[in-house]
Amino acid sequence: MLEGTKIKLRALEPEDLDFLYQIENDTNLWEYSTTQAPYSKFVLKQYLENSLRDVYEAKQLRLVITNLDNKTVGMIDLFDFDPKNKRVGVGILIATTENRQKGYAKEALELLTKYAFNTLDVHQIYANIGQDNTKSIALFEKAGFKQIGLKKDWNFYNGKFQDEFLYQLVNYLVKK
């Protein structure tokens, strides 16, 4: 378990099924992912059962963010893990508005960044952020990520194309 002063990051548990079901089927969040159809509890249960696979095998790692009272507040993911090229993508979600702006996302991103650099030995971490997602842009910039690219008309959502920024944090830029 990774623990900070405000949050803990832990592996997915079978008890997370209802939370995962709620998150994955919230159509307001589909804009930030590639989801286009609801997930059944059966499919999500199978996903949870397979989430025990090693990050080197699965090429991804999904962790639950809890506050210090062990209440689930969100999730943070590493995806597209590429050990050969020493890079990985990151995505984060704080599920409800009442848990946002409390420093949970900032601390989760810091903990996972240190884990990726120190334990997984990656050289760089990247994030894809929609141009309208100003809160995520601010979060990643505060964490030291730099905007390195713009993908024009990258995502089609609500009847229009939207641009997406590519952010990157390279290990040699991080203060050790």
N, C-alpha and C positions, 0 to 999 in steps of 0.2 A: 504494500500500500504506500502511496506517495501522500505525504501530509504536509500542509502548510499551516499558517496561523489562522486562516479562515475556512479552509476546505480540506477535504481528503479526496484522492482519486483512488478508485477501487475497480476491480474487475466486475464484469457483469455477473449477476446471480439469477437463478430461476425466479426469484421474487421480483425482478425488474420487468417481468413480462407486461404488466399493466401499464407501467410508465413508458416502456418502449412502444407499446401499442398506441398509446396516446400521442406520443411524439411523431411516430412514423405516419400516423393517419391524420395529423393536423394539416389541413390543406393550406393554411396560412404559412406554413413552413416549407412547403414544396418548392417555393420560389428559390430557396437556398440550397436545394439538392436536385437530384435528377429524378426524384419521385414523380410518377404520373398516375399512379393508381394505388388504392388502399392495400394495406397488408393485412392478412388474416392473423389471428392469434396462433393458429397452427403453424404458419410459416415462421412467425417470430419465435415461437417456442423452439422450432428446429434450429433457427439461427442461434438462439441462446445455448442450445446443447452443443453446437459446433464452435462456440466462441472460446472454448478452452484451447483451441489450436494455438500453437506458438506463433509469434509475430513473424518469424522467419518463414514459416510455412504458409500462413494466411495472408501475409503481406499487408496486414492491417491490425490495428489494436483499438478497440473501443473501450473507454473507461467511463464510469459513472462519477459525476461530481456530487459530493455530499457536503453539507455544512457540518460543523463540528458536533451538531446534535444528531448526526447521521440521517438527516432528511435529504432526499434526492432533490438536487436543484438543476441538474443538467447533465450533459455528456460532452466528452471531448474525444476526438478520433485522430489516430494516425492512419493514413491510407497511402496506397501506391508505394509502400516501403520497397526501396531498391538498395539492398546491401552492397551490390557491386559498385554502384555509382554514389553510394553513401548519401542518399536523399530520401525524404519522406514528405508527404503532404499532411496538413493539419486542418481540422475543422472543429468548431466549438458551438455549443448551444446552451444557453441558460433558458430553461423551459418557460418560466412565467415572468411577467413584468415585475411582480413584487420581489423577485430575486435578482433582478438586474440592477446595475449601478451600485452594487455592494462590494465590488472587488473580487467576486468569485471567479469571473472569467479571466481576469488579469492574473490571479494567482494560479489558476489551473493551467493557463498557457505557460507561465513561468516554470511550473513544476514539470510539465510535459516536455518543454524545450530542454531543460536540464537532463531529463531522462533520455531523450532522443540523442543528445550530444554525448553524454557521458556513458550511458549503458548500451545504446544501440550503435554508438560510434558513427553517427551520420555527420556529414560535412555541412549539409544544408537542409533547411525546412522551408516549405513553401505553402502558401495559402491562396486560394482563388476567392475573390471577394467582389460581389456585384457593386457597380458604381454607386448605387443608391443606398448601400448598406453603410452609412456613415459611422455608426457606432462600432461596427467591426473594423472599419478602416482605422478609426482612432485607437481601438484596442491594440491592433497589430503594430501600428506605428509606435505607440508607447512602449511596446515590447521589443522595439528595435528592428522590426521588419521594414524593409525598403520596397517601395513600389518599383518593379523592374519592367513591367509591361502592361499593355492594354490590349485586350482581346475585343475587337469591335464586333457588335451585334452577336455576341457569343451565346446568350441565352434568350430563348423565346418564352415569354411569360405574360399572361394577361393581354394577349393579342399584339404584343410588340416585342421587338428585339431590344436587348439590353446589353450594354458593355460590361465587361468583367475585368478587374485588375488582377495582376499576378504580383504577389508579395513574396519576398524571400528574406530569410535570415541565414547568413553564412557563418559558420563556426568561428572563423578567424576574426569576424567582426564583433563577436561576443566577448565581453569582459570576463576573464576567468577568475 
